[in-house]
Amino acid sequence: MRMKHYKLWSVLVMFSFLFIGCSNSPSERDLRVDSIIEETLSRMDDATRIIVSTVDLSGTPHIMVAGSLTKTGINQVVVGDWDCPVTSTTMVPQDQYAPVPVSIVIWNEGSDSGAQLYGTYRNNVLAANPAIENPPEPVLEVEVSKIVGFARQSHDDNELR
């Protein structure tokens, strides 16, 4: 009897690993978005501006300029070289499960071309706490869900493919 339970348990464990493995693999759309992120970041130069837009809990928008953008994983970027206490306060979610929307514009002023990344906040090392002495540099991790073209001139908001 014990052997039957062991075999059944082994089969269940094997299928659970297969299921978990399949659910964690990126979709075709995720891979396409990730490819566009890589392509966009590869075209950045000294004329590229990184503009980040957030919204606080009351719905008030806030915009800041960042100095760097780095790809850290599939559909994940980290905004770096920024220091704005207001942005830090907008990145504190109402509850731990609520996604916080973020929009990042990567715009090359010289060629008037770029992309707008839509996503959600993933992690902020600095959660605007004035009691912290010598706080760490703020880190803004964003999971990108959609990318559209961007230009100063008239442009559409069609998703890049």
C-alpha positions as CSV (number, residue, x, y, z in Angstrom):
1,M,0.0,0.0,0.0
2,R,2.8,2.4,0.9
3,M,4.4,1.8,-2.5
4,K,1.2,2.9,-4.3
5,H,1.1,6.2,-2.4
6,Y,4.8,6.8,-3.1
7,K,4.2,6.3,-6.9
8,L,1.1,8.5,-6.9
9,W,3.1,11.2,-5.0
10,S,6.0,10.9,-7.4
11,V,3.6,11.4,-10.4
12,L,1.9,14.4,-8.8
13,V,5.3,16.0,-8.0
14,M,6.5,15.4,-11.5
15,F,3.4,17.0,-13.0
16,S,3.5,20.0,-10.7
17,F,7.1,20.7,-11.8
18,L,6.0,20.5,-15.4
19,F,3.1,22.8,-14.7
20,I,5.2,25.3,-12.8
21,G,7.9,25.2,-15.4
22,C,5.4,26.0,-18.2
23,S,3.7,28.8,-16.3
24,N,7.0,30.6,-15.7
25,S,8.2,30.6,-19.3
26,P,7.7,34.0,-21.1
27,S,4.9,34.3,-23.6
28,E,5.6,35.2,-27.3
29,R,4.2,38.7,-26.5
30,D,6.6,39.0,-23.5
31,L,9.5,38.1,-25.7
32,R,8.4,40.6,-28.4
33,V,8.1,43.4,-25.8
34,D,11.5,42.4,-24.3
35,S,13.1,42.6,-27.8
36,I,11.7,46.1,-28.3
37,I,13.1,47.2,-24.9
38,E,16.6,46.0,-25.9
39,E,16.4,47.7,-29.3
40,T,15.2,51.0,-27.8
41,L,17.9,51.0,-25.1
42,S,20.6,50.2,-27.7
43,R,19.8,53.4,-29.6
44,M,20.2,55.6,-26.6
45,D,22.9,58.3,-26.8
46,D,23.8,61.7,-25.3
47,A,20.7,63.3,-26.9
48,T,18.4,60.8,-25.2
49,R,16.1,62.0,-22.5
50,I,14.4,59.7,-19.9
51,I,11.2,61.1,-18.5
52,V,9.3,59.2,-15.9
53,S,5.6,59.8,-15.0
54,T,3.9,58.5,-11.9
55,V,0.6,59.2,-10.1
56,D,0.1,59.5,-6.4
57,L,-2.7,57.9,-4.4
58,S,-4.9,61.0,-4.8
59,G,-4.5,60.9,-8.6
60,T,-2.1,63.8,-8.9
61,P,0.4,63.2,-11.7
62,H,4.2,63.7,-11.2
63,I,7.0,63.9,-13.8
64,M,10.7,63.6,-13.3
65,V,13.8,63.2,-15.5
66,A,16.2,60.3,-14.9
67,G,19.8,59.8,-16.0
68,S,19.8,56.1,-16.9
69,L,17.6,53.1,-17.8
70,T,18.9,49.5,-17.5
71,K,17.3,46.3,-18.6
72,T,17.4,43.8,-15.7
73,G,15.2,40.9,-16.9
74,I,12.5,40.0,-19.3
75,N,10.2,43.1,-19.6
76,Q,12.0,44.6,-16.6
77,V,13.9,47.9,-16.4
78,V,15.5,49.9,-13.6
79,V,15.4,53.7,-13.7
80,G,18.6,55.1,-12.2
81,D,20.3,58.4,-11.5
82,W,17.2,60.2,-10.1
83,D,16.6,61.9,-6.9
84,C,13.1,63.2,-6.3
85,P,11.3,62.9,-2.9
86,V,7.9,63.5,-4.5
87,T,8.4,60.6,-6.9
88,S,9.5,58.4,-4.0
89,T,6.2,59.2,-2.2
90,T,4.1,58.4,-5.3
91,M,5.8,54.9,-5.4
92,V,4.3,53.8,-2.1
93,P,1.3,51.6,-3.0
94,Q,-1.9,51.9,-1.1
95,D,-1.6,48.2,-0.2
96,Q,1.1,45.7,-0.9
97,Y,-0.9,44.0,-3.7
98,A,-1.9,47.2,-5.6
99,P,0.1,47.8,-8.8
100,V,1.4,51.3,-9.2
101,P,1.3,52.5,-12.8
102,V,4.4,54.1,-14.3
103,S,5.1,55.5,-17.7
104,I,8.7,56.0,-19.0
105,V,9.5,58.0,-22.2
106,I,12.8,57.4,-23.9
107,W,13.1,60.2,-26.3
108,N,16.0,61.2,-28.6
109,E,15.8,64.9,-29.0
110,G,18.1,65.0,-32.0
111,S,16.1,62.5,-34.1
112,D,12.8,63.2,-32.4
113,S,12.1,59.5,-32.0
114,G,11.7,57.2,-29.1
115,A,9.4,55.0,-27.2
116,Q,7.0,55.2,-24.3
117,L,7.0,52.2,-21.9
118,Y,3.9,51.5,-19.8
119,G,4.3,49.3,-16.8
120,T,3.9,49.0,-13.1
121,Y,6.2,49.7,-10.2
122,R,8.0,46.6,-8.8
123,N,10.4,47.8,-6.1
124,N,11.6,51.1,-4.6
125,V,14.5,50.8,-2.2
126,L,13.6,54.3,-0.8
127,A,10.1,54.6,0.4
128,A,10.2,58.3,1.4
129,N,10.9,58.0,5.0
130,P,12.5,61.1,6.5
131,A,13.5,59.2,9.6
132,I,16.2,57.3,7.6
133,E,19.6,58.8,7.9
134,N,21.7,58.6,4.8
135,P,19.1,56.7,2.8
136,P,20.2,54.4,-0.1
137,E,20.0,55.7,-3.6
138,P,16.4,55.3,-4.8
139,V,15.8,52.4,-7.2
140,L,12.8,52.2,-9.4
141,E,12.1,48.8,-10.9
142,V,9.4,48.7,-13.5
143,E,7.7,45.7,-15.2
144,V,6.9,46.8,-18.7
145,S,3.6,45.7,-20.2
146,K,3.3,47.8,-23.3
147,I,5.5,49.9,-25.6
148,V,4.3,52.6,-28.0
149,G,6.2,55.0,-30.3
150,F,7.0,58.5,-29.1
151,A,8.0,61.7,-30.8
152,R,7.5,65.4,-30.1
153,Q,5.8,65.8,-33.5
154,S,2.4,64.3,-34.0
155,H,2.4,60.6,-33.4
156,D,0.0,57.8,-32.7
157,D,0.0,55.6,-29.7
158,N,0.1,52.3,-31.6
159,E,1.9,49.5,-29.8
160,L,5.3,48.8,-31.3
161,R,5.7,45.4,-32.8
